Amino acid sequence: MFSPYYAWAKAPADPQNHVAMNIALYGTKKRWAMTERGRSSLSPSADFLRIGPSGLRWDGKTLVAEINEISTPVLRRLRGTIRLTPGAIQRETFALDAAGRHRWRPIAPQSRIEVEFENPKLSWSGRAYFDTNSGDVALAEDFSSWHWSRTAAPDGTTILYDVARRDGTELCLALQIDEAGRAQSFAPPPVQDLPGTGWGIHRQTRADAGYTPAVLQTLENAPFYARSHIKTRINGVESEAIHESLSLDRFSAPWVRLLLPFRMPRRG
């Protein structure tokens, strides 16, 4: 959905001619890969999806991702296997716009993950989160920005999703999803500002009144997007969360799309 090549293609563009597997590793062995490929590199089926040399398969219990990519902007091999085993399945799909053209579903908020990479050499296991977004038109047509966060807790997962729509309305989803996959809405806490990024991306989240959330680490710092590790407090529980801020106004700027091929090359 952030492909500059898809945006530049003559309408109606074929989405299956603009496919990519995005892998981001953080920490001391940081890597990023997002190589776009054409239709000839795409092989889908009911329980298998291959994009170029990488693929996803569902074995009935676990989603297995086999990664074989080249990272950018420093060209290094990125090869390994990720196994994600969902906990309870959350079955509700949430519309993000009034017309239902954009949809989001937190499929398995409580999952387990096993990571084993050959290049770079590393492995770990722990908690994981799995969701999906789908849409009928480009995100920038209907939204100007959004802020999202996910907090893992002993009794489930808390998700906050704030969307600014082009029609001037706003949506706030505040969900508590328990270990059985049941989603319940709760009254969202007030909006709190977070420090902006070096690219000038505004970051905000929701946290209990009187509490000041903090950015512990900025994981991804792009001209239109930031992924962060934050500290917050929701409903009296202090915890750490994964957070993202997206500016679709910035993404739509021509100069930003000219920069994207440096991080997202295309083959085929």
N, C-alpha and C positions, 0 to 999 in steps of 0.2 A: 504493500500500500504506500510505501515511501519511495517507489522506484522512479527516478527521473526519466528513464527510458519509456516507461509506461505513460508518464505525463506528456512526453514529447511525441508519442506515437499518434498517427492520424486516427481520429475517431471513426468507427468504434474499434478500439484496440482490443486485441485478444488477450485476456488475462493469463491464459495458459502459455503464452509466449513470453511471459515475464515472471519467472519463478526463481526462488532463492531459498537457501537454508541459512538462517542467521544464527551464528554461534558467538557468544560473548563470554570470555573467561576473565575474572577479576582476581586481583591479588598479585603476588610476586611474579607469577607466570601469566601475565595478561595477554590475551589474544582476542582478535576480532576477525570474523569472516562473514561476508555477505556478498557472494558472487552471483549475479543474476545470469540466468540461462534461458534459452529458448525452448519452444515446444518439443523439439526432438530430444531434449534432455529430461523430459517429464514422463514418468511411468506410474500412473495411479491404478489402484484396485481397492476393493472393499477393506482390506486389512494391510495394505502395503502402499507406500509412496516413495518413489525414488526421484531425486532431483540431482542429475549429474552423478558424481561419484558418492554422494551421501544418500541416506534413506531412512525411512521410519517404517516400523512394522509392529503390528499388534498381535501378540501370541495368545490372546484370550485372557491374559492376566496382567501383562506388563507391556508398556510401550517402550520399544527398543529403538534408539536412534544410533545409527552407525555413521560417524562423522569422518569425512576425508576431504578436507578443504585446504586452501592456502590463505593465510591471514594477510590483512592489509592494515596500515600502509607498508609495514615491514613484511616482506614476503617470507613466511615461514610455514612449514607444514603444520597442520592442525588435524590430528587423527586420534580417534578414540570412540568409546561406546558409552552411552547414557541409558540407564534403565530406570523408568519411572513406573512405579506401581501405585495406582490410585487407591485411596481409601473409599469411603462412601461417595457415590455419584450424586451431584447436585443437578437436578433436571430442569430447573426453571431458566428460561431465556429472558433477558431484560432488554427492552427497546431503549435506545439512547436518544432518539429523536421522536417527535410527535407522530410522524408518518410511519415509523417502524422501518425506515430504510437502513438503519444501522443497529446491530444486535450484539449483545455480549452475554456470554455464559461462563460462569466459574464452574467448570465441569467437575474438577476434583481438587478442592481447596486444601484438603489434607491428604498428602501423598508421601511416599518414600522414594528416595532417589539413590542410585548407585552410579558413580562416575569413575571411569577407568580410561585414562588417556595415555597413549604411547608418546605422542608429541604435542605438547610438552609432557614430560613424565610426571604424572600426578594421579591421585585417586582419593575419593572420599565418599561418604554416604551420609544421609540426613533427611531432613524434612524438605518437601517440595510442594509446589503450587502449580496447577494446570488449568488454563482457561482458553477461551477462543473468542475472536471477534470476526464478524462478517458484515458485509454491506453491499448495497446495490449501486451506490455511487461513491465518488471520491470523498474521503473524510472532510477535506477542505470546503466542499460545497455546503455542508450543513453545520460545521463546527468551527469556532475560532480558537478554542483551547480546551484542555482538560487537565485535571489533577487527580491522581489515583494513588491509593496506598493499600497495602495488605500487611496485616499483623497476625502472626501466628501466636496462639494462646493455648494453654493446656486443655481448654474445653472447646476449641474450635478455631475459627478464623474470622477476623474482623476486616471488612473491606469498605473503604470510602471512595466514592467515585463522583467527582464534580465536573459537570460538562457545561460549557458555555456555547449556546447554539447561535447560529447566524440570524435567527428570527428575533433575537434579543431575550429569549427565555433561557432559563437555567434548569439543570437537573442535578439533584443530589441523591445518590443512592448510598444509604448507610445500612450495611448488612452484617448480621452475625450468623455464621454458618456453623452448625454444630457437627459433631463427629459422625452423625447419622446422615449428613448431607442436607439437613433442613435449614432453609434460609429464612431468617426473621428480620424485618426492618426495625430500626430503632431511631429515636430522635437524634439527629446529627448534632454533634457539639459545634461550637462556633468556629468560624474560619480564622486561622492564624497564619501570618506571613512567615515564610522561611527566607533566608538570605538568597538573593539572586545568584545566577551563575556568571562566569566570566564572559559568556556570550550574551548576557543581558536577558536571560530567560527568567521570567517571574515564577517563583515557587511558592506555593501555599498548601496548607493541609488543614485538617480539622482536629482540634484537641480540646480537652476540658477547659472551661473558663478558669482563668488565673494561672494556667500552666503555659510555659513557653517551650514549644518543641524546638529541637536542634538538629542540624545536619551533622551526622557523624562522619560521613564520607560521600563524596560525589563519585559515583561509579562510571557514569557516562555523561560527558559534557559536550553536546553537539550544538550547532547554531539554532536548532529548533526543538531540541529534546534534551531532557536531563533525567537520569536515573540515579537515585540517591538512597543511602542508608540513613534513616533518621531515628531519633528518639522522641517518643510521644507519650501521651496519656489519654486514654479513652475510657469513659465510664469508670473512672477511678483507678484504672489499671495502667501502670507505667510499663512500657514495652518498647521494643525496637521494631521497625517496619521497613519494608521496601516501598519506595515512593517514586512516582514519575510525574513529570510535567511536560506537556506537549503544547507547542504553539504552532497552530496550523496557518496562522497569518504569516509567521516567519517561514514556515516550510514552503509556502506558495511564492515567496520572493524569488525572482529569477536568479539572483546571485547565489542563493542557497542551493538551488538545483544544479547550478554549474559546479559547486563544490562536491556534491554527493558522489560522482563517479570515482573520486579518490578513495572513498571508503566502500563503494559498491560498484566494482567493475562488472562489465558484461562480457560473457563469452557465448558465441553461437547466435 
